[in-house]
Amino acid sequence: LEMCPESSAKGPTKNRWHLDVRLEAGDDAEALIAGILARGGREIDLGQGDLPWTVHADPSGNEFCLLPARS
């Protein structure tokens, strides 16, 4: 999976798909989030409250979730 820039942002329309990325046991969530930010992504708050996952957007604004490993 790779984050690549597009010629224009997604705009006000809904994503055609939604990606949930589940971490494996032992994955470093902070390092993964740092990598997302370094590649032009950002963490966003969609009003999800106190849930165990974080929501991010790629450089074009497409949202995806980073879920913790299953326990």
C-alpha distances in whole Angstrom, upper triangle without the diagonal:
4,7,10,13,15,19,20,19,19,22,24,23,21,17,17,15,14,11,12,10,13,14,16,19,20,16,17,16,18,16,13,14,16,13,12,15,15,12,15,13,16,18,20,23,23,26,25,27,27,24,22,19,18,17,15,14,12,14,15,16,14,14,12,14,13,16,18,18,21,24
4,6,10,12,16,17,17,17,21,23,22,21,17,18,16,15,12,14,13,16,16,18,22,21,18,18,17,18,16,13,14,15,11,10,13,13,9,12,11,15,17,19,22,23,26,25,28,28,25,24,20,18,17,14,13,10,11,13,14,13,14,13,15,15,18,20,21,23,27
4,7,10,13,14,13,14,18,20,20,19,15,17,15,14,12,14,13,17,17,20,23,23,19,19,17,18,16,13,13,13,10,8,11,11,7,8,8,12,14,16,20,21,24,23,26,27,24,23,19,17,15,12,10,7,8,9,11,10,12,11,14,14,18,20,22,25,28
4,7,10,12,12,13,17,20,19,19,16,17,16,16,15,18,17,20,21,24,27,27,23,22,21,21,19,16,16,16,13,11,13,12,8,9,10,14,17,18,22,23,26,26,29,30,28,27,23,20,18,14,12,8,7,9,12,11,14,14,17,18,21,24,25,28,32
4,7,8,9,11,14,18,18,18,16,17,17,18,17,20,19,23,24,27,30,29,26,25,23,23,21,19,18,18,15,13,13,13,9,8,10,13,17,18,22,22,26,26,29,30,29,28,24,21,19,15,12,8,6,7,10,11,14,16,19,20,23,26,28,31,34
4,5,7,9,12,16,16,17,14,15,16,17,17,21,21,25,26,29,32,32,28,28,26,26,24,22,21,21,18,16,16,16,13,12,13,15,18,19,22,23,26,27,30,32,30,30,26,23,20,17,13,10,8,6,10,11,14,16,20,22,25,28,30,33,36
4,7,10,12,16,16,18,16,17,19,20,21,24,25,28,30,33,36,36,32,31,29,29,28,25,24,24,22,19,19,19,16,14,15,18,21,21,24,24,28,29,32,34,33,33,29,26,23,19,16,13,10,9,12,13,17,19,23,25,29,32,34,36,40
4,7,8,12,13,15,14,16,17,19,20,23,24,28,29,33,36,36,32,31,29,28,28,25,23,24,22,19,19,19,16,14,15,16,19,19,22,22,25,26,30,32,31,31,27,24,21,18,14,12,10,7,10,11,15,18,22,24,27,31,33,35,39
4,6,9,10,12,11,14,15,16,17,20,22,25,27,30,33,34,30,29,26,26,26,23,21,22,20,17,17,18,15,13,12,14,16,15,18,18,21,23,26,28,27,28,24,21,17,15,11,10,8,4,6,8,12,15,19,21,24,28,30,33,36
4,7,7,8,8,10,12,13,15,18,20,24,26,29,33,33,30,29,26,26,26,23,21,23,21,18,18,20,17,15,14,14,16,15,17,16,20,21,24,27,25,26,23,20,16,14,11,10,10,6,6,7,10,13,17,20,23,27,29,31,34
4,6,8,10,12,15,15,18,21,23,26,29,32,35,36,32,32,28,28,29,26,24,25,24,20,20,22,20,17,16,16,18,16,17,16,19,21,24,27,26,28,24,22,18,16,13,13,12,9,8,9,12,16,19,22,25,29,31,33,37
4,7,9,12,15,15,18,21,23,27,29,33,36,37,33,32,29,29,30,27,25,26,26,22,22,25,22,19,18,17,18,15,16,14,17,19,22,26,25,27,24,21,17,16,14,15,15,12,10,11,12,16,19,22,25,29,31,33,36
4,7,9,12,13,16,19,22,25,28,32,35,36,33,32,29,30,30,27,25,27,26,23,23,26,23,21,19,19,19,17,18,15,18,19,23,26,25,26,23,21,18,17,14,15,16,12,11,10,12,15,18,22,24,28,30,32,35
4,6,9,10,13,16,19,22,25,29,32,33,30,30,27,28,29,25,23,26,25,21,22,25,23,20,18,18,18,15,16,13,16,17,21,23,22,23,20,19,15,15,13,14,16,13,11,9,10,12,15,19,21,25,27,28,32
4,5,7,10,13,16,19,22,26,29,30,27,27,24,26,26,22,21,24,22,19,20,23,20,18,16,16,17,15,16,14,17,17,21,23,21,22,19,17,14,13,11,12,14,11,9,6,8,10,13,17,19,22,25,26,29
4,7,10,14,17,20,23,26,29,31,28,29,26,28,28,24,23,26,24,21,23,25,22,21,18,19,20,18,20,17,20,20,24,26,24,24,21,20,17,16,14,14,16,13,12,9,11,12,15,18,20,24,25,26,30
4,7,10,13,16,19,22,26,28,25,26,23,25,25,21,21,24,22,19,21,23,21,20,17,18,18,17,18,17,19,18,22,24,21,21,18,17,14,14,13,13,16,14,13,9,9,9,12,15,17,20,22,23,26
4,7,10,13,16,19,23,24,22,22,19,22,22,18,18,21,20,16,19,21,19,18,15,16,15,15,16,14,17,15,19,20,17,17,14,14,11,11,11,12,15,14,12,8,7,6,8,11,13,17,18,20,23
4,6,10,13,16,19,21,18,19,16,19,19,15,15,18,17,14,17,19,17,17,14,15,14,15,16,15,18,16,19,20,17,16,13,12,10,10,10,11,15,14,13,9,8,5,7,9,10,14,15,17,21
4,6,10,13,16,18,15,17,14,17,17,14,14,17,16,14,17,20,18,18,15,15,14,14,15,15,17,14,17,17,14,13,10,10,9,10,12,13,17,17,15,12,9,6,5,6,7,10,12,13,17
4,6,10,13,15,12,13,11,14,14,11,12,15,14,12,15,18,16,17,14,15,14,15,17,17,19,16,19,18,15,13,10,10,10,11,12,13,17,18,16,14,11,8,6,5,6,9,10,12,15
4,7,10,12,10,12,10,14,14,11,13,16,16,14,18,20,19,20,17,18,16,17,18,19,20,17,19,18,14,11,9,11,12,13,16,17,20,21,20,17,15,11,8,6,5,6,6,8,12
4,7,8,6,8,8,11,12,9,11,15,14,14,17,19,19,20,18,18,16,18,20,21,22,19,20,18,15,12,10,12,14,14,17,18,21,23,22,19,17,13,11,7,6,5,5,8,11
4,6,6,9,10,13,13,12,14,17,16,17,20,21,21,23,21,21,20,22,23,24,25,22,23,21,18,14,13,15,17,18,21,21,24,26,25,23,20,17,14,11,9,8,5,7,10
4,6,9,10,14,14,13,16,18,18,19,22,23,24,26,23,23,22,24,25,26,27,23,24,21,18,15,15,17,19,20,23,24,27,29,28,26,23,20,17,13,11,8,5,7,8
4,6,9,12,12,12,15,16,17,18,21,21,22,25,23,23,21,24,25,27,28,25,25,22,20,16,16,17,20,21,24,24,27,29,28,27,24,21,18,14,13,10,8,11,11
4,6,9,9,8,11,13,13,14,17,18,19,21,19,19,18,21,23,24,26,23,23,21,19,15,14,15,17,17,20,20,23,26,25,23,21,18,15,11,11,9,8,11,13
4,6,5,6,9,10,11,13,15,15,17,19,17,17,16,19,21,23,24,22,22,20,18,15,14,14,16,16,19,19,22,25,24,23,21,18,15,12,12,10,10,14,15
4,5,5,6,9,10,11,12,14,15,17,15,14,13,16,17,19,21,18,19,17,15,12,10,10,12,13,16,17,19,22,21,20,17,14,12,8,9,8,10,13,15
4,5,5,6,9,10,11,12,14,16,14,13,12,15,17,20,21,19,19,17,16,14,12,11,13,13,16,17,19,22,21,20,18,16,14,11,12,11,13,17,18
4,5,5,6,9,10,10,12,15,13,14,13,17,19,22,24,22,22,21,19,17,15,13,15,14,16,16,18,21,21,21,19,17,15,12,14,13,15,18,20
4,5,5,6,9,10,11,13,11,12,12,15,18,20,22,20,21,20,18,15,13,11,13,11,13,13,16,19,18,17,16,13,12,9,11,12,13,17,19
4,5,5,6,9,10,11,9,9,8,12,14,17,19,18,18,18,16,14,12,9,10,9,11,12,14,17,16,16,14,12,11,9,11,12,15,18,20
4,5,5,6,9,10,9,9,10,14,17,20,22,21,21,21,20,18,15,13,14,11,13,13,14,18,17,18,16,15,15,12,15,16,18,21,23
4,5,5,6,9,9,10,12,15,18,21,23,22,23,23,21,19,16,14,14,12,13,11,13,16,16,16,16,14,14,12,15,16,18,22,24
4,6,5,7,5,7,9,12,15,18,20,19,21,21,19,18,15,12,11,8,9,8,9,13,13,13,12,11,12,10,14,16,18,21,24
4,5,5,5,5,8,11,15,17,20,20,21,21,20,19,16,13,12,9,9,9,9,13,13,14,13,13,14,13,16,18,20,24,26
4,6,7,9,12,15,19,21,24,24,25,25,24,22,19,16,16,13,12,11,10,14,15,16,16,16,17,16,19,20,22,26,28
4,6,9,12,15,19,21,24,24,26,26,24,23,20,17,16,12,11,8,8,11,13,14,15,14,16,15,19,21,23,26,29
4,7,10,13,17,19,22,22,24,25,24,23,20,16,14,11,9,7,5,9,10,12,13,14,16,16,20,22,24,27,30
4,7,10,13,15,18,18,20,21,20,19,16,13,11,7,5,4,5,8,8,9,10,10,12,12,16,19,21,24,27
4,6,10,12,15,16,17,18,18,17,14,11,9,5,5,7,8,10,9,10,9,10,11,12,16,18,21,24,26
4,7,10,12,12,14,15,14,14,11,7,6,4,6,9,11,13,10,11,9,10,10,10,13,15,19,22,24
4,6,9,10,12,13,13,14,11,8,6,5,7,10,12,13,10,11,8,10,10,11,14,17,20,23,25
4,5,7,8,11,11,13,11,8,7,8,10,14,16,16,13,13,10,12,11,13,15,17,21,23,25
4,5,8,11,11,14,12,10,8,10,11,15,17,16,13,13,10,11,11,14,15,18,22,23,25
4,5,9,10,13,12,11,10,13,14,18,20,20,16,16,13,14,13,15,16,18,22,23,25
4,7,7,10,9,9,8,12,14,18,21,21,17,16,13,13,11,13,13,15,19,19,21
4,6,9,10,10,11,14,17,21,23,24,20,20,16,16,14,15,14,16,19,20,21
4,7,9,10,12,15,18,22,25,26,22,22,18,17,14,14,13,13,17,18,18
4,6,8,10,14,17,20,23,24,21,20,16,14,11,11,10,10,14,14,15
4,7,10,14,17,20,23,24,22,20,16,14,10,9,7,7,10,11,12
4,7,10,13,16,20,21,18,16,13,10,7,6,5,6,10,12,14
4,7,10,13,16,18,15,14,10,9,6,5,7,9,13,15,17
4,7,10,13,14,11,10,7,6,4,6,9,12,15,17,20
4,7,10,11,9,8,6,5,6,8,11,14,17,20,22
4,7,7,5,5,4,6,9,11,14,17,20,23,26
4,5,5,5,7,8,11,12,16,19,21,24,27
4,6,8,10,12,14,16,20,22,25,28,31
4,6,9,12,15,17,21,24,27,29,32
4,6,10,13,15,19,22,25,27,30
4,7,10,13,16,20,22,25,28
4,7,10,13,17,19,21,25
4,7,10,13,16,18,21
4,6,10,13,15,18
4,7,10,12,15
4,7,9,12
4,6,9
4,6
4
